[in-house]
């Protein structure tokens, strides 16, 4: 299944776009929102196949940047159907009750060569502040288009969000720390008009 193409969330579409504002359109062939959980015996890598990312602002002036990321919970994929079905149940993500995982930025700034984004993560019904430090790269892709890439890896404690808190299997073998692996690759374009959301399924 191809990754969902990025589109602007309704919240941003309803607000007027300021002069000079740019919107980020990800290259979904190279962008990844992944994770790695670990048992005491082996690692379990995975990714979210369906998501929406909205980045609006000017990459040269981070004070104006607004970011919102929505993951479709049930789209998690660890390449094992039985395990994925279990992860979607009440034992872990409870995808029926919590169909989305949402990160919304509050501010962003540069710290040396790093782009730091501070915001809130809404996961499994729990909202907590989260700070993400991205490495940034800019250059031309193979088609000659100016492209930006933002990469980050950060730890999350699943118990902080109640993930697997009551699962017998998790208590036996699953470690508390989960690594998030983010790679956002795409293009900033002038926002001359309000764009219509796109989707790739």
N, C-alpha and C positions, 0 to 999 in steps of 0.2 A: 504494500500500500504506500503510495507516495505521501510525503509530508504535506500537511495543509499549508497552502500559500498564505502569506501574511496579509492581514487587512486591518484597517483602523477600527477600534472599538467605538461603540455608539457614543460614549462619553466624550471622546475627542471630536467626533464628527459634528456634534451639536454645538461646539464652540467655534467662533470665527477664527480663521487662520491669520496670524499676524504677517505683516510684510516681511519677506526674507525667511519665513518659516520653511523648513524642509521636512519631508517625510521619508522614512526608511522603508525600502522594499527589500526583504530578504531574498537571497539566492537559496531557495529551498533544497537545491541539490547538494549544498555544502553546509547548511546550517543544521545543528544538532542540539537537541535538549535531552541530555542523557543523565544517567545516574549509575552508581555502582554500590550495591549492598554486599555485605560480606557475612558469611557464616564462619565458624571456627575451622572449616575445612576448605572452603573455596569461595571465590568471588562470584557475584551475580550481576553482570552488566545489563543495562536496559536503556530504553529511551521512550519518549512520548511521541507517538506518530502523528497526533493531531494537536495543533496549537495555534494560537493567534498572538502575534507580536505587533505592538504599535509603538513606534518611536517617532516623536515629533519634536522638532527644534532645529538647532544649528550645531553640528558637530564641533565647530570652532568656538562656540559659546555655550558651554554646558549648563549655564545658569537658566537657559530657556528650555532645556530638554525635559520632555515628559515621556515616561515609559510605562507601558502596561503589557503584561504577559499573561495569557490565559492558556492553561493546559487542559485538555480533555482527559479526565482521570482514567476513564475506561480504555483509552488508547495506549496505555502503557504496554510495552512489549519487551519481554526478556527471552524471546525465542523458545518459550516452553509454554504451550497452551494451558496445561494443567496448572502450572505455577501461576501464570497470568490470571487465570480464572480465580484462583485462591486469593491473589493479591487484590482483586477487585471486590472481594467480599468484606463483610463487617470485621473480619479478623484483622484486616489491614486498612486499605484505603476507603472502603465502603463507598464505591463509586456511584451507587444509586442515590445515596443520601448526599454525597458531596461530589457532584459531577464535574466540578472545575477546581483547579488549583490556580490561584491568582497572585501575581506580584505586581504592586503598583509603586512607582518611584515617588519619593518626596523631594529629593535633590540629587544632583550629580556634580562632581568636580574632578579636576585633574590633580594627581599627586605624583609628581615626577612623570614617568612614562606610563603611569597607570590611570585608568578611568575608574573612579569610585562612584558607585550608585547606592544610595541609601533609600530604603523604602520599607514596605510591609508585605509579608508573605501570609496569605490566607490558605491554609492547608488543613484538611480534615476538620474544619470547623474551628480551628485555632488561628488567631492572627498574632503574629510576632514580628518585631522589627528585624530586618535583614540587611546587611551591607555586603555588596558584591564588588570585588576588585577585578577589573578586566584589563588584560593586555590588549592594546589597540594596534592594528596594522592598516595601512592605506597604500593602495597601488593600483595598477592596471591588471585586469584579468586577461584571460586568453583572447577575449574578443575586443580588447582595448578599452573596456569600460572602467571608469574609476570606481573602485570597490573598497569597502571598509570591512574589516574583520575584528570581532570582539570575542575574546576567549577568556573563560574563567573556570576555575575549579574551587569548590568550597565544601566544607563539611556541614552536615546537618545532623542533629540528634533526633532520630525518629520518635523517641519517647517524649520529646518536647511537644510533639503534635499528636500524641496518642496513637501513633501508627504501630500496630502489633502489640499494644500494651496488654491485651487479654489473650493473645494467641499462645497456645501451648508450644507450637513449633517454634515461634519466635523466642520464647523464653528459654528453650532448650539450646538453640544453636545460632540465632541471629544476633549479630553485633549491633550495638546501638547507633553507631555512626554510619551515615550514608553519605557518599560523595556525589555532589552534583557536578556534571560536566557540561559546560555551555559553550557553544560555538555559534555565533551569529555573524553571518556573512551576507553582505548586501550592498544596496545603493541608496544614497541620499539624493532626492529629487526635489525641485522647487514645488511647493504646494500652492499652485496658482488657483486651483479649484478644489472643492471638497471631493475626495475620491470615494468611489463606491467600493464596499468591501469585496474582496475576492476570496475564493476558496478552492483548494485543490483536494480532492478526496481520493 
